[in-house]
Amino acid sequence: MFAVVRTGGKQYRVADGDKIIVEKIEGEAGTAVALETLMTGEGAALTMGGAVKAEIVAQTKSDKIIIFKKKRRHNYRRRNGHRQQLTVIKITSVA
């Protein structure tokens, strides 16, 4: 049994016991969350809707990304960094 869920503007195909990394979801480690379900399926049979419950495992950050802007011959250089906040969740049930 699998489901397609949407969170953080992205879609993920999940099944029971999967661990996925998504954009930050508010909550502490151990908190249960319900995800927006687009469809569920088993084999070739698909149904719309359903319920997916997950548990927050950890709140982390991604690797640092460096943004460097430069305009040649204008003495213009800007260096900036960014670390996206992420949440690791474990799928507990797909119904």
N, C-alpha and C positions, 0 to 999 in steps of 0.2 A: 504494500500500500504506500503510495506517495502522494504528495500534495505540492501545488505551486502556490507560494505565498509572496506577498509584496510588503516590503519594509524599506524605508530609506530611499524610495524612488527606484528600487531595483526589484527584480523577481528572482526567486530561488526555488529550485526543485528539492524537496526535503522528504525524508522518511524517518521512521522511529529511530532514535539513537544517534542521529546525525549531529555533528557540531559544525556550526557555520559562523563566519565572522561578518557582521553587518554594521552599518553606521550606528552611532550611539543611540541606545534606548535608555531612558531614565530608569534607574533602579539599582539596588545593591546586588551583590552576588548572592544567589540563592532565591531571588525573587521570581515568582512565576509570572509569565506574560502570555497573552493570547495574540496571535498574529493574524493579519487579514488574509483570508484564504480565497484564491481565485478559482481553483479547481482541485479535485481529488481524483485519483484513479488507481486501478489495479489491473495490470496487464493492458489490454486495449480498451477497456471500459472506462470512460471518463464521466464524471458528474460535476456539476457546478456547485460551488459553495463547499461547506464542510467546516470543521474546526481543527485548528492546530494549536496545541499548547506547548510552551517552551519554558526553559529555566535559564536565567542569566548565570553564566559561569564566571565571567570576569569582565572588567572594564579595562581596556588597554588603549594604546596609541599605535598608529602605523609607523613605518619608517619615515625619517625626515626627507622631505622633498625640497630641493633648493631651487628657487626661482631667481634667475639672473637676467637682468635687462641691460642692454648696452646700445648706445647710438654712437657709431664710430665718428670720429673727428669732432665730437661735441663735448667731450669730457663728461659723458653721462653714463654712470654705472650705478645700478641698484641691485643689492643682494638681499634676498628675503628667504625665510624657510617656513615650512608648514608641516605639522603632524596632525593627521586626521584622527579624531577620537572614534574608537571602535568598541563594539560589544561582542563578546563571544557567547553564543547561546547554544543550548543543547535541546533538541526536539524531544519532548517527553511523550506526546501522543498525537496521532493523526486519526481523525474520525470523520 
